[in-house]
Amino acid sequence: MSEATSNPVTLTFRSPELEAKFLESYHQRVIIRFRWALLLGIFLYSIFAILDSVSVGAIWPKIWFIRFALVNPVMVACFILSFNKKIIIRYYQEITSAVILVGGGGILAMLAIIPAPASYLYSQGLMLVIIYNYTFLGLRFIRASVNGFIIILGFETVSLVVNPLPGYVFVNNNFFLVSANLIGMAVSYYLEKLHRDNFLHTISLRQLAEVDSLTGLLNRGFFMDEVKRHLAREEAAGSRLSFCILDLDRFKEINDTLGHPLGDEILMSLGQAIRRKMRSSDLIGRLGGDELGFFFPGVRNENDLWNIFSKLKAEFQSINRGIESQVTFSVGCVLFGPEVRDLFRCYALADRALLRAKQDRDFIVVVDPEENPLLERRLSGN
């Protein structure tokens, strides 16, 4: 599918919705790894302080200040923040980048004040930061690459301008840092590509289990479970919702007289019309035979429902223009607020409204939770 294709450089999916789902799923999986990697990073950043007192001379208190007063508190804060699931999932890339840039920036600050020859060795700490940047923390390739180039640029500035290294030391250290960065980019690109391919594979397997193969809509079991989940959400408590059942008029007669292959073609075209006209937030599933269920969050009134199904009817009949007899459908809906949170009550109310609509055919009937009629109208508008 075209929305599953990705940018060959950034690897971002062309579909914003698919990209958002991937990032949410990916961030949820890497949170535990992030915490362990961060604890190890804090430990290493601290344990290297033992070397400061024997390698940097009298300025070791300044180096410890950088380690323990500037860098470690940021890392600890990010570790604590990782337990706020809502924030860490949404801002994982930004938080993780902050860890990398602060850690790398701390080492660059040390390199700016450590005298030779000790300064020749401390750039090796940047190697560890680069390894973390591209592997352990789960950063996306493009963001990790930006972080890597910022660290390399910082090293060039400090080593050439702020606290210059001898030429041979600069060339040696620079060679290994740039090489590690390029290798890290290649590894990061491969890992993210692998994660994205696995994500698409998982979606494909899930669709086989959740989607009706004939219409391309949700199957009955998954549709009902999703509606239940939506009804249970706290944010749904203050909104207007609607549950509807659609049934094709005289569908059994079409199957008996014109054949089941034509009936299947009609159901496929109905699924196609629905996918073209419905919002991504709407839940639509095949309940069985020619009966479809619809769950609409955030509808304003019964006229919204009439507009939705009249437009769907026009699209459906446009697709089926070549069929001998015009195919219509009837719809029963219940429009409700916070007073209804039981799926089977919604189903029963919509089903009884559908029975009333099918008495005239090509009709929509909308009722409230007390089964008072809110709308009884022909979908053609006549």
C-alpha positions in Angstrom: 0.0 0.0 0.0 1.3 3.4 -0.9 0.9 4.9 2.6 3.4 2.2 3.9 6.2 3.5 1.6 8.8 5.5 3.3 11.3 8.3 2.5 14.6 6.5 1.6 16.6 9.1 3.5 14.6 9.8 6.7 12.7 6.5 6.6 9.5 8.3 7.6 6.3 6.7 6.3 4.5 8.8 3.8 1.2 8.4 5.7 1.3 10.8 8.8 -1.2 8.5 10.6 0.9 5.4 10.0 4.1 7.3 11.1 2.4 8.3 14.3 1.3 4.7 15.0 4.8 3.4 14.4 6.5 6.0 16.7 4.0 5.3 19.5 4.4 1.5 19.2 8.2 1.9 18.9 8.6 4.2 21.9 6.5 1.9 24.1 8.8 -1.0 23.3 12.1 0.9 24.0 11.2 2.6 27.3 12.6 -0.3 29.5 15.8 -0.4 27.4 16.1 3.4 27.7 15.9 3.2 31.5 18.6 0.5 31.8 20.8 2.2 29.3 20.5 5.5 31.1 21.3 3.9 34.5 24.4 2.3 32.9 25.3 5.7 31.4 25.0 7.5 34.7 27.2 4.8 36.3 29.9 5.1 33.7 29.8 8.9 33.7 30.3 8.8 37.5 32.9 6.0 37.7 35.2 7.7 35.3 35.5 10.4 38.0 38.1 8.2 39.6 40.4 8.8 36.7 40.0 12.6 37.0 42.0 12.9 40.3 45.0 11.1 38.8 44.9 12.5 35.3 43.8 16.1 35.2 45.7 17.5 38.2 44.4 20.4 40.3 41.4 21.1 38.0 39.6 17.8 39.0 37.0 19.7 41.1 35.9 21.6 38.0 35.6 18.3 36.1 33.6 16.8 38.9 31.3 19.8 38.9 30.6 19.1 35.2 30.0 15.4 35.9 27.9 15.6 39.1 26.3 19.1 39.1 25.5 19.5 35.4 25.4 16.2 33.4 24.2 13.6 36.0 21.2 15.7 37.2 19.9 16.0 33.7 20.3 12.2 33.2 18.6 11.5 36.5 15.7 13.9 35.6 15.2 12.1 32.3 15.2 8.7 34.0 12.5 9.9 36.4 10.6 11.5 33.5 10.6 8.1 31.8 8.0 6.9 34.3 5.5 9.4 33.0 4.3 7.2 30.2 2.3 9.8 28.4 5.2 12.3 28.2 8.0 9.8 27.4 6.0 8.2 24.6 5.1 11.5 23.0 8.5 13.2 23.5 10.8 10.2 23.5 13.1 11.4 20.7 13.5 14.9 22.2 14.2 13.5 25.7 16.7 11.0 24.5 18.4 13.6 22.3 18.8 15.8 25.4 20.6 12.9 27.2 23.0 12.5 24.3 23.7 16.2 23.7 24.1 16.9 27.5 26.4 13.9 27.9 28.5 14.8 24.8 28.4 18.5 25.8 29.8 17.6 29.2 32.8 15.8 27.7 33.4 18.7 25.3 33.4 21.1 28.3 36.0 18.9 30.0 38.1 18.9 26.8 37.9 22.7 26.8 39.7 23.1 30.2 41.8 19.9 30.6 45.5 20.6 29.9 47.7 18.4 27.7 48.5 15.6 27.7 45.4 14.4 29.6 43.2 16.1 27.1 44.5 13.7 24.4 42.6 10.9 26.1 39.3 12.4 27.1 37.9 12.5 23.5 37.6 8.7 23.8 34.6 9.5 26.0 32.9 10.9 23.0 33.2 7.5 21.4 31.0 6.0 24.1 28.4 8.8 23.6 28.3 8.1 19.9 27.8 4.4 20.6 24.9 5.2 22.9 23.5 7.7 20.4 23.3 5.2 17.5 22.4 2.0 19.3 21.3 1.6 22.9 18.8 4.5 23.3 16.5 3.8 20.3 16.9 7.1 18.6 15.6 7.4 15.0 18.3 7.4 12.3 17.8 11.0 11.3 17.8 12.5 14.8 20.8 10.4 15.9 22.7 11.5 12.8 22.0 15.2 13.7 23.2 14.5 17.3 26.3 12.8 15.9 27.2 15.8 13.6 26.7 18.3 16.5 29.1 16.3 18.7 31.7 16.1 15.9 31.3 19.8 15.2 31.7 20.5 18.9 34.9 18.4 19.0 36.3 20.2 15.9 35.6 23.6 17.6 37.1 22.7 21.0 40.1 20.9 19.6 41.0 23.6 17.0 40.0 26.8 18.7 39.2 26.6 22.4 41.9 24.2 23.6 43.9 23.2 20.5 45.4 19.7 20.3 48.7 18.9 18.6 48.1 18.2 14.9 48.9 14.5 15.0 46.6 14.0 18.1 43.8 16.0 16.5 44.1 14.0 13.2 44.2 10.6 15.1 41.2 11.4 17.4 39.2 13.0 14.7 39.7 10.0 12.4 38.3 7.6 14.9 35.4 9.8 15.9 34.3 10.5 12.3 34.7 6.8 11.5 32.7 5.8 14.5 30.0 8.3 13.5 29.8 6.9 10.0 29.6 3.3 11.2 27.0 4.4 13.8 24.9 6.0 11.0 24.9 2.9 9.0 24.0 0.7 11.9 21.2 3.1 13.0 19.8 3.2 9.5 19.7 -0.6 9.3 18.1 -0.9 12.8 15.4 1.6 12.1 14.6 0.0 8.7 14.3 -3.3 10.4 12.0 -1.9 13.1 9.8 -0.4 10.4 9.6 -3.5 8.3 8.7 -5.6 11.4 6.0 -3.0 12.3 4.5 -3.3 8.8 4.7 -7.1 9.0 2.9 -7.0 12.4 0.2 -4.7 10.9 -0.3 -7.1 8.0 -0.7 -10.1 10.4 -3.1 -8.1 12.6 -5.2 -7.1 9.6 -5.6 -10.8 8.6 -7.1 -11.4 12.1 -9.1 -8.1 12.4 -10.3 -7.3 8.9 -13.2 -8.9 6.9 -11.6 -10.1 3.7 -14.6 -9.4 1.5 -15.4 -5.8 2.5 -12.0 -4.6 3.8 -13.8 -3.5 7.0 -13.3 -4.7 10.6 -14.7 -8.1 11.3 -17.5 -8.5 13.9 -15.4 -9.5 16.9 -12.8 -6.8 16.6 -15.3 -4.1 15.8 -17.4 -5.0 18.9 -14.3 -5.0 21.1 -13.1 -1.6 19.7 -16.5 -0.1 20.4 -16.5 -1.5 23.9 -13.1 0.0 24.5 -14.2 3.4 23.2 -17.3 3.5 25.3 -15.1 2.7 28.4 -12.8 5.7 27.8 -13.1 8.6 30.2 -12.8 11.1 27.4 -15.8 9.6 25.7 -18.0 10.4 28.7 -18.7 14.0 27.7 -19.2 13.6 24.0 -22.2 12.7 21.7 -21.9 9.3 20.1 -23.9 7.2 17.7 -24.2 3.5 17.0 -25.7 2.5 13.7 -26.6 -0.7 11.8 -26.8 -0.7 8.0 -28.6 -3.4 6.0 -28.8 -3.7 2.2 -32.4 -3.7 0.9 -33.6 -6.9 -0.8 -30.1 -8.4 -0.7 -31.3 -12.0 -0.4 -33.4 -11.4 -3.5 -30.4 -10.2 -5.4 -28.4 -13.2 -4.3 -31.2 -15.6 -5.3 -32.0 -14.1 -8.7 -28.7 -12.7 -9.9 -26.2 -14.9 -8.0 -23.9 -14.8 -5.1 -20.9 -13.5 -7.1 -22.8 -10.4 -7.8 -23.8 -10.1 -4.2 -20.2 -10.3 -3.2 -19.3 -7.6 -5.7 -22.0 -5.4 -4.2 -20.6 -5.9 -0.7 -17.1 -5.2 -1.9 -18.2 -1.9 -3.6 -20.0 -0.9 -0.4 -16.8 -1.5 1.6 -14.9 0.6 -1.0 -17.5 3.4 -0.7 -17.2 3.4 3.1 -13.4 3.6 3.0 -13.6 6.6 0.7 -16.2 8.5 2.7 -15.7 7.8 6.3 -13.3 9.5 8.7 -10.3 7.6 10.2 -11.8 8.0 13.7 -15.0 6.2 12.7 -15.3 2.5 13.5 -17.0 0.4 10.8 -17.3 -3.4 10.8 -19.2 -6.2 9.1 -21.6 -7.7 11.6 -22.6 -10.6 9.3 -24.1 -11.1 5.8 -25.0 -7.7 4.4 -25.3 -6.1 7.8 -22.7 -3.5 8.8 -22.1 -1.7 12.1 -21.0 1.9 12.5 -19.7 3.8 15.6 -19.3 7.5 15.3 -17.6 9.5 18.0 -18.3 13.2 18.2 -21.5 13.6 16.1 -23.5 16.7 16.8 -27.0 15.7 15.9 -29.3 13.4 13.8 -28.8 15.6 10.7 -25.1 14.8 10.8 -26.0 11.1 10.5 -28.4 11.8 7.6 -25.6 13.7 5.8 -23.1 10.9 6.4 -25.3 8.1 5.0 -26.8 10.1 2.1 -23.3 10.9 0.9 -22.3 7.2 1.4 -25.4 6.2 -0.6 -24.4 8.5 -3.5 -20.8 7.1 -3.5 -22.1 3.5 -3.3 -24.5 3.9 -6.2 -21.8 5.7 -8.3 -19.6 2.7 -7.9 -22.5 0.3 -8.7 -23.7 2.2 -11.7 -23.4 -0.8 -14.1 -25.6 -3.1 -12.0 -29.1 -3.9 -13.5 -31.2 -3.0 -10.5 -30.4 0.0 -8.2 -29.2 -1.2 -4.8 -30.3 0.8 -1.7 -29.8 0.3 2.0 -31.6 1.2 5.2 -30.0 2.4 8.5 -31.0 2.4 12.1 -29.1 4.6 14.6 -29.2 5.5 18.2 -27.8 8.9 19.2 -26.7 9.1 22.8 -24.5 10.9 25.4 -23.0 9.8 28.7 -26.2 8.1 29.9 -25.4 5.0 27.7 -22.2 3.0 28.0 -23.4 -0.5 27.3 -22.6 -1.8 23.9 -25.5 -4.4 23.8 -28.0 -1.7 24.7 -26.7 0.4 21.8 -26.9 -2.6 19.5 -30.5 -3.4 20.5 -31.7 0.2 20.1 -30.0 0.5 16.7 -31.4 -2.9 15.6 -35.0 -1.9 16.4 -34.5 1.4 14.6 -33.3 -0.5 11.6 -36.4 -2.7 11.6 -38.5 0.5 11.4 -36.3 1.9 8.6 -36.6 -1.4 6.5 -40.4 -1.2 6.5 -40.0 1.6 3.9 -36.5 0.8 2.6 -33.9 3.4 1.6 -34.7 5.0 5.0 -32.7 6.2 8.0 -34.3 6.1 11.5 -32.5 7.8 14.4 -33.7 7.4 18.0 -32.6 8.5 21.4 -31.8 6.1 24.3 -35.5 6.1 25.2 -36.4 5.1 21.6 -38.0 8.4 20.9 -37.7 9.1 17.1 -35.3 12.0 16.3 -35.2 11.5 12.5 -37.2 9.3 10.1 -36.2 10.3 6.5 -35.6 8.8 3.1 -31.9 8.7 2.2 -32.6 10.0 -1.3 -34.0 13.1 0.3 -37.5 12.8 -1.3 
